[in-house]
Amino acid sequence: MQAIKKYYKGATLAVMIIAVGFAVGCDWTTGGSGFSSSRVDVNFSGTYNGNLGGGRAVENTSGGPIVRMVISQQGDAIEVLDNNGSVYRGRIGSVSVVTVPSDDERRGADGQVEGGVFEAGTQLAQAQVSWSGQDNVAARQVEFTGNISVVAVTQIDGTITESGRSDISEGRTETERVDGNRVTVTITEVINVGGALEETEIVIVRDINTGEELSRTTETRRVSSSRSEYILSPQNTQYHLQGTWVEAGGVVAGVSALAAGSAGRIGVEDSGTAATTPAN
C-alpha cells in the first residue's frame, strides 16, 4: 500500500460523533451542535512501519533504531511492541471525525441516489494516544504522546438509506379556508434535500374583500433522515501514527509510522432540523 504522507485534505466539522467499536475497538460518545451525526467503527491494531528517513519509526533514540511497532488495542487500552523487543503500554482517546464526504449525495448510473465520496488522501478521523515503558536497548524510560489518523488511500464511495414518515412524499399541495372576512391559504411543499425529505408549510392570511395580505408564516422541518455508509478496509484506508518520543534523561524525537487500515465503517446521518419564520 502506498504511503500517505502530506497528502491530507480536511475540513472542520461541527458534528455529534458516536464511536462504537467492534468487539475489540473504540466505544465512546460525545455530543455537539448541528443536525448531522457521524458514527465510526474502527480499531487501530496493526503493524506500523517507519515513515521517516532510513525507514525509522522513531527519528532518533539512545539505543538501537526503532523501525517498526506492533500496536494491539483492547477497548481504550493499547500495548506496543517495537522491533527491538521492548514493550510499552498506554491508552487511546476518543475518536473524532475530521471531514465529511465531499458531496451529501450523488446519483449512480441507474439514477438512484447514492452517498457522497471521501476522496483519496482525505483524513477521515483521528484519536489521541499515549504510552510509556522501558526501552531496553536504550536502558531509558520512554513517554510517548501523539495521535493516530485514519486516511483514505483510494476514493471511498458511500451508499445512502432513508427513513422517516411513510405517509409523505415529494410534491406540493394548496388549500383554502374561509372564516368571515378572511381567507387562509396553506401551501405545503415537500422536497428532497441531501437525501432527506424536507417539508415547508406557508400559511397566508388575506382580507377576502381587498385581497390584502394580513400575515404570512413559514415553517420548515425535516420529515425523514438519510444515512450514508462508508465501508473501510485495508485496501482503501491507512493509519498514520505521529507524535513525540521522550526518553528520561535522553533524546526527544519525532515519530511517524504507517499501517494498513482494518475493516470498519463510517456512517453519516442527517437527524433532522426545523426553522420557523414568524408571522408578519
Accessible surface in RSA format (square Angstrom, percent):
REM  Atomic radii and reference values for relative SASA: ProtOr
REM  Chains: A
REM  Algorithm: Lee & Richards
REM  Probe-radius: 1.40
REM  Slices: 20
REM RES _ NUM      All-atoms   Total-Side   Main-Chain    Non-polar    All polar
REM                ABS   REL    ABS   REL    ABS   REL    ABS   REL    ABS   REL
RES MET A   1   117.49  60.8  30.69  20.3  86.79 206.7  46.41  39.5  71.07  94.2
RES GLN A   2   154.81  86.6 144.29 105.5  10.52  25.1  54.80 116.6 100.02  75.9
RES ALA A   3    48.98  45.0  23.94  36.9  25.04  57.0  24.35  34.3  24.63  65.2
RES ILE A   4    15.27   8.7  14.87  11.1   0.41   1.0  15.27  11.0   0.00   0.0
RES LYS A   5   117.18  57.2 108.63  66.6   8.56  20.4  55.12  49.6  62.07  66.1
RES LYS A   6   201.50  98.3 168.69 103.5  32.81  78.1 117.07 105.4  84.43  89.9
RES TYR A   7   118.29  55.2 113.29  64.5   5.00  13.0  86.85  65.3  31.44  38.8
RES TYR A   8    62.48  29.2  37.26  21.2  25.22  65.6  37.31  28.0  25.17  31.0
RES LYS A   9    94.39  46.0  87.32  53.6   7.06  16.8  65.84  59.3  28.55  30.4
RES GLY A  10    56.43  69.6   0.00   N/A  56.43  69.6  16.45  45.1  39.98  89.5
RES ALA A  11    61.91  56.9  49.36  76.2  12.55  28.6  59.90  84.4   2.01   5.3
RES THR A  12   145.23 103.3 106.78 108.3  38.45  91.6  77.31 103.8  67.92 102.7
RES LEU A  13    38.99  21.7  17.95  12.8  21.04  52.9  18.99  13.3  20.00  53.8
RES ALA A  14    72.89  67.0  50.09  77.3  22.80  51.9  58.49  82.4  14.40  38.1
RES VAL A  15    19.01  12.5   5.75   5.2  13.26  31.9   5.75   5.0  13.26  36.0
RES MET A  16    63.26  32.8  63.21  41.8   0.05   0.1  33.34  28.3  29.92  39.6
RES ILE A  17    16.84   9.6  16.41  12.2   0.42   1.0  16.41  11.8   0.42   1.2
RES ILE A  18    70.55  40.1  70.55  52.6   0.00   0.0  70.55  50.8   0.00   0.0
RES ALA A  19     1.53   1.4   1.33   2.1   0.20   0.4   1.33   1.9   0.20   0.5
RES VAL A  20    52.51  34.6  52.23  47.3   0.29   0.7  52.23  45.4   0.29   0.8
RES GLY A  21    19.26  23.8   0.00   N/A  19.26  23.8   1.54   4.2  17.72  39.7
RES PHE A  22    88.55  44.3  70.81  43.9  17.74  46.2  77.80  47.2  10.75  30.8
RES ALA A  23   114.59 105.4  63.67  98.3  50.92 115.8  78.13 110.0  36.46  96.6
RES VAL A  24    56.88  37.4  53.08  48.1   3.80   9.2  53.08  46.1   3.80  10.3
RES GLY A  25     5.11   6.3   0.00   N/A   5.11   6.3   0.98   2.7   4.13   9.3
RES CYS A  26     0.23   0.2   0.21   0.2   0.02   0.0   0.23   0.6   0.00   0.0
RES ASP A  27   111.21  77.9  91.71  91.3  19.50  46.1  26.97  63.5  84.24  84.0
RES TRP A  28    52.96  21.3  46.43  22.5   6.53  15.3  36.37  19.4  16.59  26.9
RES THR A  29    98.42  70.0  68.36  69.3  30.06  71.6  50.43  67.7  47.99  72.5
RES THR A  30    66.45  47.3  55.65  56.4  10.80  25.7  57.94  77.8   8.51  12.9
RES GLY A  31    67.16  82.8   0.00   N/A  67.16  82.8  28.54  78.3  38.62  86.5
RES GLY A  32    41.90  51.7   0.00   N/A  41.90  51.7  24.04  66.0  17.86  40.0
RES SER A  33    80.65  68.2  67.36  89.9  13.30  30.6  52.05 110.8  28.61  40.1
RES GLY A  34    58.91  72.7   0.00   N/A  58.91  72.7  32.68  89.7  26.24  58.8
RES PHE A  35    77.61  38.8  73.66  45.6   3.95  10.3  75.79  45.9   1.82   5.2
RES SER A  36    30.78  26.0  30.23  40.3   0.55   1.3   8.44  18.0  22.34  31.3
RES SER A  37    17.53  14.8  17.26  23.0   0.28   0.6   5.09  10.8  12.45  17.4
RES SER A  38     2.33   2.0   0.46   0.6   1.87   4.3   1.61   3.4   0.72   1.0
RES ARG A  39    93.00  39.0  92.56  47.2   0.43   1.0  14.65  20.0  78.35  47.5
RES VAL A  40     1.07   0.7   0.91   0.8   0.16   0.4   0.91   0.8   0.16   0.4
RES ASP A  41     3.09   2.2   3.09   3.1   0.00   0.0   1.22   2.9   1.87   1.9
RES VAL A  42     0.56   0.4   0.56   0.5   0.00   0.0   0.56   0.5   0.00   0.0
RES ASN A  43    15.86  10.9  15.66  15.1   0.20   0.5  12.02  28.9   3.84   3.7
RES PHE A  44     0.22   0.1   0.22   0.1   0.00   0.0   0.22   0.1   0.00   0.0
RES SER A  45    41.70  35.2  32.58  43.5   9.12  21.0  28.69  61.1  13.01  18.2
RES GLY A  46    23.07  28.4   0.00   N/A  23.07  28.4  21.80  59.8   1.27   2.8
RES THR A  47    60.53  43.1  51.16  51.9   9.37  22.3  26.42  35.5  34.11  51.6
RES TYR A  48     0.00   0.0   0.00   0.0   0.00   0.0   0.00   0.0   0.00   0.0
RES ASN A  49    77.56  53.5  77.22  74.6   0.34   0.8  25.77  62.0  51.79  50.1
RES GLY A  50    20.16  24.9   0.00   N/A  20.16  24.9   0.00   0.0  20.16  45.2
RES ASN A  51    28.74  19.8  10.52  10.2  18.22  43.9   6.13  14.8  22.60  21.8
RES LEU A  52    58.02  32.3  45.19  32.3  12.83  32.2  50.38  35.4   7.64  20.6
RES GLY A  53    63.84  78.7   0.00   N/A  63.84  78.7  45.59 125.1  18.25  40.9
RES GLY A  54    80.48  99.2   0.00   N/A  80.48  99.2  42.51 116.6  37.97  85.0
RES GLY A  55    37.30  46.0   0.00   N/A  37.30  46.0  28.06  77.0   9.24  20.7
RES ARG A  56    76.09  31.9  76.09  38.8   0.00   0.0   8.61  11.8  67.48  40.9
RES ALA A  57     0.00   0.0   0.00   0.0   0.00   0.0   0.00   0.0   0.00   0.0
RES VAL A  58     0.03   0.0   0.00   0.0   0.03   0.1   0.00   0.0   0.03   0.1
RES GLU A  59   103.96  59.7  92.71  70.1  11.26  26.8  27.33  52.9  76.64  62.6
RES ASN A  60    73.14  50.4  73.14  70.7   0.00   0.0  15.90  38.3  57.24  55.3
RES THR A  61    13.25   9.4   0.49   0.5  12.76  30.4   0.00   0.0  13.25  20.0
RES SER A  62    56.24  47.5  16.33  21.8  39.91  91.9  19.66  41.9  36.58  51.2
RES GLY A  63    26.82  33.1   0.00   N/A  26.82  33.1   8.82  24.2  18.00  40.3
RES GLY A  64    17.39  21.4   0.00   N/A  17.39  21.4  16.49  45.3   0.90   2.0
RES PRO A  65    66.30  48.3  64.50  58.8   1.81   6.6  64.58  53.3   1.73  10.7
RES ILE A  66     0.03   0.0   0.00   0.0   0.03   0.1   0.00   0.0   0.03   0.1
RES VAL A  67    49.12  32.3  46.48  42.1   2.63   6.3  46.48  40.4   2.63   7.1
RES ARG A  68    97.28  40.8  97.16  49.5   0.13   0.3  14.41  19.7  82.87  50.2
RES MET A  69     0.00   0.0   0.00   0.0   0.00   0.0   0.00   0.0   0.00   0.0
RES VAL A  70    54.43  35.8  53.06  48.0   1.37   3.3  53.06  46.1   1.37   3.7
RES ILE A  71     1.87   1.1   0.26   0.2   1.61   3.9   0.26   0.2   1.61   4.4
RES SER A  72    54.41  46.0  52.60  70.2   1.81   4.2  25.06  53.4  29.35  41.1
RES GLN A  73     1.82   1.0   0.00   0.0   1.82   4.3   0.00   0.0   1.82   1.4
RES GLN A  74   120.41  67.3 112.57  82.3   7.84  18.7  47.64 101.4  72.78  55.2
RES GLY A  75    34.41  42.4   0.00   N/A  34.41  42.4  29.93  82.1   4.48  10.0
RES ASP A  76    60.20  42.2  55.99  55.7   4.21   9.9   6.36  15.0  53.84  53.7
RES ALA A  77    36.29  33.4  35.33  54.5   0.96   2.2  35.50  50.0   0.79   2.1
RES ILE A  78     7.24   4.1   0.52   0.4   6.72  16.2   3.26   2.3   3.99  10.8
RES GLU A  79    72.48  41.6  70.96  53.7   1.52   3.6  15.76  30.5  56.72  46.3
RES VAL A  80     0.00   0.0   0.00   0.0   0.00   0.0   0.00   0.0   0.00   0.0
RES LEU A  81    79.06  44.0  77.79  55.7   1.27   3.2  77.79  54.6   1.27   3.4
RES ASP A  82     4.31   3.0   0.00   0.0   4.31  10.2   0.45   1.1   3.86   3.8
RES ASN A  83    51.39  35.4  18.34  17.7  33.05  79.6   8.47  20.4  42.91  41.5
RES ASN A  84    51.81  35.7  21.81  21.1  30.00  72.2   9.15  22.0  42.66  41.2
RES GLY A  85    44.85  55.3   0.00   N/A  44.85  55.3  27.40  75.2  17.46  39.1
RES SER A  86     0.00   0.0   0.00   0.0   0.00   0.0   0.00   0.0   0.00   0.0
RES VAL A  87    55.13  36.3  42.30  38.3  12.83  30.9  42.30  36.8  12.83  34.8
RES TYR A  88     0.80   0.4   0.00   0.0   0.80   2.1   0.80   0.6   0.00   0.0
RES ARG A  89   150.57  63.2 143.34  73.1   7.23  17.2  58.86  80.4  91.72  55.6
RES GLY A  90    18.12  22.3   0.00   N/A  18.12  22.3  13.72  37.7   4.40   9.8
RES ARG A  91   141.16  59.3 139.11  70.9   2.04   4.9  51.92  71.0  89.23  54.1
RES ILE A  92     3.76   2.1   0.13   0.1   3.63   8.8   0.30   0.2   3.46   9.4
RES GLY A  93    29.92  36.9   0.00   N/A  29.92  36.9  27.15  74.5   2.77   6.2
RES SER A  94    53.57  45.3  39.55  52.8  14.02  32.3   9.83  20.9  43.74  61.3
RES VAL A  95     3.76   2.5   0.04   0.0   3.71   8.9   0.04   0.0   3.71  10.1
RES SER A  96    48.62  41.1  48.59  64.8   0.02   0.1  36.92  78.6  11.70  16.4
RES VAL A  97    18.54  12.2   2.93   2.7  15.61  37.6   2.93   2.5  15.61  42.3
RES VAL A  98    33.41  22.0  28.57  25.9   4.85  11.7  32.52  28.3   0.90   2.4
RES THR A  99     8.69   6.2   6.56   6.7   2.12   5.1   6.62   8.9   2.07   3.1
RES VAL A 100    56.90  37.4  47.10  42.6   9.79  23.6  47.12  40.9   9.78  26.5
RES PRO A 101    12.28   8.9   5.47   5.0   6.81  24.7   5.47   4.5   6.81  42.3
RES SER A 102    62.85  53.1  24.11  32.2  38.74  89.2  34.65  73.8  28.20  39.5
RES ASP A 103    72.64  50.9  67.67  67.4   4.97  11.7  12.34  29.1  60.29  60.1
RES ASP A 104   105.31  73.8  90.19  89.8  15.12  35.8  21.13  49.7  84.18  84.0
RES GLU A 105    48.76  28.0  36.46  27.6  12.30  29.3  18.72  36.2  30.04  24.5
RES ARG A 106    65.40  27.5  56.96  29.0   8.44  20.1  41.35  56.5  24.05  14.6
RES ARG A 107   152.88  64.2 123.39  62.9  29.49  70.2  50.84  69.5 102.04  61.8
RES GLY A 108    16.55  20.4   0.00   N/A  16.55  20.4   9.06  24.9   7.49  16.8
RES ALA A 109   124.41 114.4  69.47 107.2  54.94 125.0  82.98 116.9  41.43 109.8
RES ASP A 110   107.90  75.6  72.36  72.0  35.54  84.0  50.80 119.5  57.10  56.9
RES GLY A 111    35.99  44.4   0.00   N/A  35.99  44.4  28.07  77.0   7.92  17.7
RES GLN A 112   117.26  65.6 115.84  84.7   1.42   3.4  30.98  65.9  86.28  65.4
RES VAL A 113    38.12  25.1  23.52  21.3  14.60  35.2  23.52  20.4  14.60  39.6
RES GLU A 114    49.82  28.6  49.20  37.2   0.62   1.5  16.00  30.9  33.82  27.6
RES GLY A 115     0.00   0.0   0.00   N/A   0.00   0.0   0.00   0.0   0.00   0.0
RES GLY A 116     0.00   0.0   0.00   N/A   0.00   0.0   0.00   0.0   0.00   0.0
RES VAL A 117    15.75  10.4  15.72  14.2   0.03   0.1  15.72  13.7   0.03   0.1
RES PHE A 118     3.04   1.5   1.76   1.1   1.28   3.3   3.04   1.8   0.00   0.0
RES GLU A 119    72.06  41.4  70.17  53.1   1.89   4.5  21.83  42.2  50.24  41.0
RES ALA A 120    31.74  29.2  28.01  43.2   3.74   8.5  28.01  39.4   3.74   9.9
RES GLY A 121     0.00   0.0   0.00   N/A   0.00   0.0   0.00   0.0   0.00   0.0
RES THR A 122    10.71   7.6  10.71  10.9   0.00   0.0   6.33   8.5   4.38   6.6
RES GLN A 123    26.40  14.8  26.40  19.3   0.00   0.0   0.57   1.2  25.83  19.6
RES LEU A 124     0.74   0.4   0.06   0.0   0.68   1.7   0.19   0.1   0.55   1.5
RES ALA A 125     0.40   0.4   0.40   0.6   0.00   0.0   0.40   0.6   0.00   0.0
RES GLN A 126    57.20  32.0  57.00  41.7   0.20   0.5   1.73   3.7  55.46  42.1
RES ALA A 127     1.67   1.5   0.00   0.0   1.67   3.8   1.67   2.4   0.00   0.0
RES GLN A 128   136.88  76.5 135.19  98.8   1.68   4.0  37.19  79.2  99.69  75.6
RES VAL A 129     4.95   3.3   0.00   0.0   4.95  11.9   2.62   2.3   2.33   6.3
RES SER A 130    46.88  39.6  46.59  62.2   0.29   0.7  20.12  42.8  26.76  37.5
RES TRP A 131     6.26   2.5   0.00   0.0   6.26  14.7   5.34   2.8   0.92   1.5
RES SER A 132    38.80  32.8  34.01  45.4   4.79  11.0   2.80   6.0  36.00  50.4
RES GLY A 133    13.02  16.1   0.00   N/A  13.02  16.1  13.02  35.7   0.00   0.0
RES GLN A 134    76.17  42.6  71.32  52.1   4.84  11.5  34.36  73.1  41.81  31.7
RES ASP A 135     0.53   0.4   0.53   0.5   0.00   0.0   0.00   0.0   0.53   0.5
RES ASN A 136    96.87  66.8  74.08  71.6  22.78  54.9  27.79  66.9  69.08  66.8
RES VAL A 137    77.38  50.9  49.55  44.9  27.83  67.0  55.39  48.1  21.99  59.6
RES ALA A 138    13.14  12.1   0.00   0.0  13.14  29.9   1.75   2.5  11.39  30.2
RES ALA A 139    73.26  67.4  51.87  80.0  21.39  48.7  52.71  74.2  20.55  54.4
RES ARG A 140    82.00  34.4  78.02  39.8   3.98   9.5  10.11  13.8  71.89  43.6
RES GLN A 141    77.02  43.1  72.57  53.0   4.45  10.6  35.26  75.0  41.76  31.7
RES VAL A 142     0.00   0.0   0.00   0.0   0.00   0.0   0.00   0.0   0.00   0.0
RES GLU A 143    96.94  55.7  95.90  72.5   1.05   2.5  46.10  89.2  50.84  41.5
RES PHE A 144     0.55   0.3   0.00   0.0   0.55   1.4   0.12   0.1   0.43   1.2
RES THR A 145    85.89  61.1  82.84  84.0   3.06   7.3  58.99  79.2  26.91  40.7
RES GLY A 146    18.64  23.0   0.00   N/A  18.64  23.0  12.22  33.5   6.42  14.4
RES ASN A 147    42.52  29.3  42.52  41.1   0.00   0.0   1.86   4.5  40.67  39.3
RES ILE A 148     0.32   0.2   0.32   0.2   0.00   0.0   0.32   0.2   0.00   0.0
RES SER A 149     1.09   0.9   1.09   1.5   0.00   0.0   0.00   0.0   1.09   1.5
RES VAL A 150     1.00   0.7   1.00   0.9   0.00   0.0   1.00   0.9   0.00   0.0
RES VAL A 151     0.82   0.5   0.82   0.7   0.00   0.0   0.82   0.7   0.00   0.0
RES ALA A 152     0.00   0.0   0.00   0.0   0.00   0.0   0.00   0.0   0.00   0.0
RES VAL A 153    24.89  16.4   7.79   7.1  17.10  41.2   7.79   6.8  17.10  46.4
RES THR A 154    64.09  45.6  60.89  61.7   3.20   7.6  58.34  78.4   5.74   8.7
RES GLN A 155   106.43  59.5  83.53  61.0  22.90  54.5  22.54  48.0  83.89  63.6
RES ILE A 156     5.58   3.2   3.25   2.4   2.33   5.6   5.58   4.0   0.00   0.0
RES ASP A 157    76.69  53.7  57.91  57.6  18.79  44.4  18.01  42.4  58.68  58.5
RES GLY A 158     1.80   2.2   0.00   N/A   1.80   2.2   0.00   0.0   1.80   4.0
RES THR A 159    90.54  64.4  89.71  90.9   0.83   2.0  74.30  99.8  16.24  24.6
RES ILE A 160    30.94  17.6  10.26   7.6  20.68  49.8  10.26   7.4  20.68  56.1
RES THR A 161    87.33  62.1  79.46  80.6   7.87  18.7  74.06  99.5  13.27  20.1
RES GLU A 162    87.40  50.2  52.52  39.7  34.87  83.0  26.94  52.1  60.46  49.4
RES SER A 163    71.13  60.1  62.68  83.7   8.44  19.4  51.11 108.8  20.01  28.0
RES GLY A 164    56.40  69.6   0.00   N/A  56.40  69.6  22.28  61.2  34.12  76.4
RES ARG A 165   118.78  49.9 100.69  51.3  18.09  43.1  56.81  77.6  61.97  37.6
RES SER A 166   122.25 103.3  80.13 106.9  42.11  97.0  54.56 116.2  67.69  94.8
RES ASP A 167   111.36  78.0  71.52  71.2  39.84  94.2  50.72 119.4  60.64  60.5
RES ILE A 168    28.33  16.1  12.18   9.1  16.15  38.9  17.28  12.4  11.05  30.0
RES SER A 169    81.82  69.1  70.73  94.4  11.09  25.6  40.39  86.0  41.44  58.0
RES GLU A 170   108.74  62.4  84.30  63.8  24.44  58.2  25.07  48.5  83.67  68.3
RES GLY A 171    40.19  49.6   0.00   N/A  40.19  49.6  37.20 102.1   2.99   6.7
RES ARG A 172   140.26  58.9 107.34  54.7  32.91  78.4  42.16  57.6  98.10  59.5
RES THR A 173    87.85  62.5  81.48  82.6   6.37  15.2  75.44 101.3  12.41  18.8
RES GLU A 174    91.99  52.8  60.91  46.1  31.08  74.0  18.83  36.4  73.16  59.7
RES THR A 175    85.31  60.7  79.11  80.2   6.20  14.8  71.55  96.1  13.75  20.8
RES GLU A 176   121.49  69.7  86.43  65.4  35.05  83.5  23.92  46.3  97.57  79.7
RES ARG A 177   146.97  61.7 142.24  72.5   4.73  11.3  72.16  98.6  74.81  45.3
RES VAL A 178    93.18  61.3  64.53  58.4  28.65  69.0  64.53  56.1  28.65  77.7
RES ASP A 179    95.36  66.8  85.53  85.1   9.83  23.3  15.33  36.1  80.03  79.8
RES GLY A 180    62.31  76.8   0.00   N/A  62.31  76.8  41.70 114.4  20.61  46.2
RES ASN A 181    99.58  68.7  94.18  91.0   5.41  13.0  12.84  30.9  86.74  83.8
RES ARG A 182   134.31  56.4 133.93  68.3   0.38   0.9  28.73  39.3 105.58  64.0
RES VAL A 183    19.97  13.1  19.92  18.0   0.05   0.1  19.97  17.4   0.00   0.0
RES THR A 184    20.10  14.3  18.79  19.0   1.31   3.1   9.41  12.6  10.69  16.2
RES VAL A 185     6.45   4.2   6.45   5.8   0.00   0.0   6.45   5.6   0.00   0.0
RES THR A 186    33.45  23.8  31.94  32.4   1.51   3.6  16.99  22.8  16.47  24.9
RES ILE A 187    24.64  14.0  24.41  18.2   0.23   0.5  24.41  17.6   0.23   0.6
RES THR A 188    28.11  20.0  27.16  27.5   0.94   2.2  17.35  23.3  10.76  16.3
RES GLU A 189    75.50  43.3  74.83  56.6   0.68   1.6   7.01  13.6  68.50  55.9
RES VAL A 190     9.34   6.1   6.78   6.1   2.56   6.2   6.78   5.9   2.56   6.9
RES ILE A 191    76.40  43.5  76.24  56.8   0.16   0.4  76.40  55.0   0.00   0.0
RES ASN A 192    50.69  35.0  25.81  24.9  24.88  59.9  11.70  28.2  38.99  37.7
RES VAL A 193    52.12  34.3  48.55  44.0   3.57   8.6  51.53  44.8   0.59   1.6
RES GLY A 194    26.17  32.3   0.00   N/A  26.17  32.3  11.35  31.1  14.82  33.2
RES GLY A 195     3.17   3.9   0.00   N/A   3.17   3.9   1.97   5.4   1.20   2.7
RES ALA A 196     0.00   0.0   0.00   0.0   0.00   0.0   0.00   0.0   0.00   0.0
RES LEU A 197    17.34   9.7  17.34  12.4   0.00   0.0  17.34  12.2   0.00   0.0
RES GLU A 198    28.38  16.3  28.29  21.4   0.09   0.2   0.29   0.6  28.09  22.9
RES GLU A 199    12.66   7.3  12.66   9.6   0.00   0.0   0.08   0.1  12.58  10.3
RES THR A 200    30.90  22.0  30.09  30.5   0.82   1.9  20.12  27.0  10.79  16.3
RES GLU A 201    49.06  28.2  48.26  36.5   0.80   1.9   0.75   1.4  48.31  39.4
RES ILE A 202    41.62  23.7  41.62  31.0   0.00   0.0  41.62  30.0   0.00   0.0
RES VAL A 203    42.49  28.0  41.33  37.4   1.16   2.8  41.33  35.9   1.16   3.2
RES ILE A 204     5.23   3.0   5.23   3.9   0.00   0.0   5.23   3.8   0.00   0.0
RES VAL A 205    25.13  16.5  25.13  22.8   0.00   0.0  25.13  21.8   0.00   0.0
RES ARG A 206    78.51  33.0  78.51  40.0   0.00   0.0  14.80  20.2  63.71  38.6
RES ASP A 207    35.48  24.8  34.73  34.6   0.74   1.8   0.08   0.2  35.40  35.3
RES ILE A 208    78.67  44.8  53.37  39.8  25.30  61.0  55.81  40.2  22.86  62.0
RES ASN A 209   116.37  80.3  79.37  76.7  37.00  89.1  26.56  63.9  89.81  86.8
RES THR A 210   103.00  73.3  65.90  66.8  37.10  88.4  73.02  98.1  29.98  45.3
RES GLY A 211    44.04  54.3   0.00   N/A  44.04  54.3  28.19  77.4  15.85  35.5
RES GLU A 212   108.17  62.1  97.83  74.0  10.34  24.6  37.95  73.4  70.22  57.3
RES GLU A 213    66.59  38.2  42.65  32.3  23.94  57.0  22.19  42.9  44.40  36.2
RES LEU A 214    63.12  35.2  38.38  27.5  24.74  62.2  41.94  29.5  21.18  57.0
RES SER A 215    26.71  22.6  26.17  34.9   0.54   1.2  14.36  30.6  12.35  17.3
RES ARG A 216    86.42  36.3  83.82  42.7   2.60   6.2  28.72  39.3  57.70  35.0
RES THR A 217    42.24  30.0  42.00  42.6   0.23   0.6  30.17  40.5  12.07  18.2
RES THR A 218    35.11  25.0  34.44  34.9   0.68   1.6  23.32  31.3  11.80  17.8
RES GLU A 219    59.92  34.4  59.85  45.3   0.07   0.2   4.43   8.6  55.49  45.3
RES THR A 220    29.05  20.7  29.02  29.4   0.04   0.1  16.30  21.9  12.75  19.3
RES ARG A 221    67.50  28.3  67.23  34.3   0.27   0.6  33.21  45.4  34.29  20.8
RES ARG A 222    37.32  15.7  14.69   7.5  22.63  53.9   1.51   2.1  35.81  21.7
RES VAL A 223    13.61   9.0   2.88   2.6  10.73  25.9  10.90   9.5   2.70   7.3
RES SER A 224     9.35   7.9   2.07   2.8   7.28  16.8   7.31  15.6   2.04   2.9
RES SER A 225    20.44  17.3  19.16  25.6   1.28   2.9  10.44  22.2  10.00  14.0
RES SER A 226     7.84   6.6   6.33   8.5   1.51   3.5   0.77   1.6   7.07   9.9
RES ARG A 227    52.94  22.2  52.49  26.8   0.45   1.1  31.91  43.6  21.03  12.7
RES SER A 228     7.93   6.7   7.75  10.3   0.18   0.4   1.34   2.9   6.58   9.2
RES GLU A 229    40.83  23.4  38.83  29.4   2.00   4.8  26.38  51.0  14.45  11.8
RES TYR A 230     0.68   0.3   0.68   0.4   0.00   0.0   0.00   0.0   0.68   0.8
RES ILE A 231    99.79  56.8  96.25  71.7   3.54   8.5  96.25  69.3   3.54   9.6
RES LEU A 232     3.71   2.1   2.14   1.5   1.57   3.9   2.14   1.5   1.57   4.2
RES SER A 233    26.80  22.6  26.80  35.8   0.00   0.0  21.03  44.8   5.77   8.1
RES PRO A 234    51.41  37.5  50.84  46.3   0.57   2.1  50.84  42.0   0.57   3.5
RES GLN A 235   132.75  74.2 120.25  87.9  12.50  29.8  65.12 138.6  67.63  51.3
RES ASN A 236    22.71  15.7  22.71  21.9   0.00   0.0   6.17  14.9  16.53  16.0
RES THR A 237     0.75   0.5   0.75   0.8   0.00   0.0   0.00   0.0   0.75   1.1
RES GLN A 238     8.30   4.6   8.29   6.1   0.01   0.0   0.52   1.1   7.78   5.9
RES TYR A 239     1.41   0.7   1.39   0.8   0.02   0.1   0.56   0.4   0.85   1.0
RES HIS A 240     5.65   3.1   5.65   3.9   0.00   0.0   5.65   5.8   0.00   0.0
RES LEU A 241     0.00   0.0   0.00   0.0   0.00   0.0   0.00   0.0   0.00   0.0
RES GLN A 242    67.99  38.0  67.91  49.6   0.07   0.2  12.41  26.4  55.58  42.2
RES GLY A 243    21.95  27.1   0.00   N/A  21.95  27.1  13.20  36.2   8.75  19.6
RES THR A 244    57.68  41.0  57.37  58.2   0.31   0.7  24.35  32.7  33.32  50.4
RES TRP A 245     0.00   0.0   0.00   0.0   0.00   0.0   0.00   0.0   0.00   0.0
RES VAL A 246    59.09  38.9  58.53  53.0   0.57   1.4  58.53  50.9   0.57   1.5
RES GLU A 247     4.45   2.6   0.00   0.0   4.45  10.6   0.00   0.0   4.45   3.6
RES ALA A 248    62.08  57.1  43.63  67.3  18.44  42.0  54.74  77.1   7.34  19.4
RES GLY A 249    76.99  94.9   0.00   N/A  76.99  94.9  43.21 118.6  33.77  75.6
RES GLY A 250    32.72  40.4   0.00   N/A  32.72  40.4   9.19  25.2  23.53  52.7
RES VAL A 251    42.26  27.8  35.83  32.4   6.42  15.5  42.26  36.7   0.00   0.0
RES VAL A 252   102.69  67.6  71.89  65.1  30.80  74.2  71.89  62.5  30.80  83.5
RES ALA A 253     5.64   5.2   1.11   1.7   4.53  10.3   5.64   7.9   0.00   0.0
RES GLY A 254    28.18  34.7   0.00   N/A  28.18  34.7  24.66  67.7   3.52   7.9
RES VAL A 255     7.17   4.7   0.00   0.0   7.17  17.3   0.18   0.2   6.99  19.0
RES SER A 256    11.18   9.4  11.18  14.9   0.00   0.0   8.84  18.8   2.34   3.3
RES ALA A 257     0.00   0.0   0.00   0.0   0.00   0.0   0.00   0.0   0.00   0.0
RES LEU A 258    17.81   9.9  15.26  10.9   2.54   6.4  15.26  10.7   2.54   6.8
RES ALA A 259     4.77   4.4   0.44   0.7   4.34   9.9   4.77   6.7   0.00   0.0
RES ALA A 260    53.73  49.4  37.63  58.1  16.10  36.6  38.22  53.8  15.51  41.1
RES GLY A 261     4.61   5.7   0.00   N/A   4.61   5.7   0.00   0.0   4.61  10.3
RES SER A 262    33.18  28.0  31.34  41.8   1.84   4.2  31.77  67.6   1.41   2.0
RES ALA A 263    65.91  60.6  60.89  94.0   5.02  11.4  60.89  85.8   5.02  13.3
RES GLY A 264     6.44   7.9   0.00   N/A   6.44   7.9   1.53   4.2   4.92  11.0
RES ARG A 265    86.17  36.2  86.17  43.9   0.00   0.0   8.00  10.9  78.17  47.4
RES ILE A 266     2.88   1.6   2.88   2.1   0.00   0.0   2.88   2.1   0.00   0.0
RES GLY A 267     0.28   0.3   0.00   N/A   0.28   0.3   0.00   0.0   0.28   0.6
RES VAL A 268    26.57  17.5  23.74  21.5   2.83   6.8  23.74  20.6   2.83   7.7
RES GLU A 269    53.21  30.5  52.61  39.8   0.60   1.4   3.46   6.7  49.75  40.6
RES ASP A 270    15.08  10.6  12.79  12.7   2.29   5.4  10.35  24.4   4.73   4.7
RES SER A 271    64.73  54.7  33.49  44.7  31.24  72.0  29.19  62.2  35.54  49.8
RES GLY A 272    25.60  31.6   0.00   N/A  25.60  31.6  12.03  33.0  13.57  30.4
RES THR A 273    59.86  42.6  44.26  44.9  15.61  37.2  29.86  40.1  30.00  45.4
RES ALA A 274    72.63  66.8  42.53  65.6  30.10  68.5  43.46  61.2  29.17  77.3
RES ALA A 275    66.86  61.5  57.09  88.1   9.77  22.2  64.89  91.4   1.97   5.2
RES THR A 276    85.49  60.8  54.82  55.6  30.67  73.1  41.10  55.2  44.39  67.1
RES THR A 277    80.62  57.3  78.97  80.1   1.65   3.9  50.11  67.3  30.51  46.1
RES PRO A 278   101.99  74.3  92.91  84.7   9.07  33.0  98.05  81.0   3.94  24.5
RES ALA A 279    59.24  54.5  34.81  53.7  24.44  55.6  34.81  49.0  24.44  64.7
RES ASN A 280   136.05  93.8  79.66  77.0  56.40 135.8  58.59 141.0  77.47  74.9
END  Absolute sums over single chains surface
CHAIN  1 A    13664.8      10355.7       3309.1       7004.6       6660.1
END  Absolute sums over all chains
TOTAL         13664.8      10355.7       3309.1       7004.6       6660.1
